[in-house]
Amino acid sequence: RSVACGGAFSAAIADPGHGAPLQAAYNGNLFLWGANEIGQCALPAKEPAEVEVPTKVQALKHVVVNSIACGAGHAVAVDTAGRAYSWGASQYGQLGYTSPSRLFEPPPVFCAPAPETNADEADDTTPTCTQQHQPTLIQSVSKLHIMKAACGLHHSLIISEVSTDSLLRGRVTREANVAGSGHRCESK
């Protein structure tokens, strides 16, 4: 149905068939393959390092993916219900969330976990690894109806549906904000 290409990985959405998600046999329609160094194929990083054949994303097997976008090392999927999921590299906040919050701080350095380093040997100079291999609902936009996502090298863009209710709330808010100033804001 559609494809997207990332840095060194690709994604494809298969046609789920008519009414398939309601059937017990439905098990997903998103496939990923290519480099998996940081979990961009929705598998644990480097397990395997290279996904050689299109592989179904098991974490999204109960949703129908409507669109997919890929960045250098991350992906964003939007399902038919308008929910957005992201996974892969997150060193610049491109997944739509950070844990812990890193507002007003430089982004952490990306690193692949070194097999010879254990948690006891890590110190303050050890870079923080920032990746998420499991597709995760983007909570910050979960109350919006997402229409589409796009990914750049290290960023993502999500487009949501705008309802007339939200436009009306915006007009009321703008009018309230200028209420004591003698100015009136008109919506066009």
Disulfide bonds with the S-S distance in Angstrom:
Cys111-Cys129 2.24
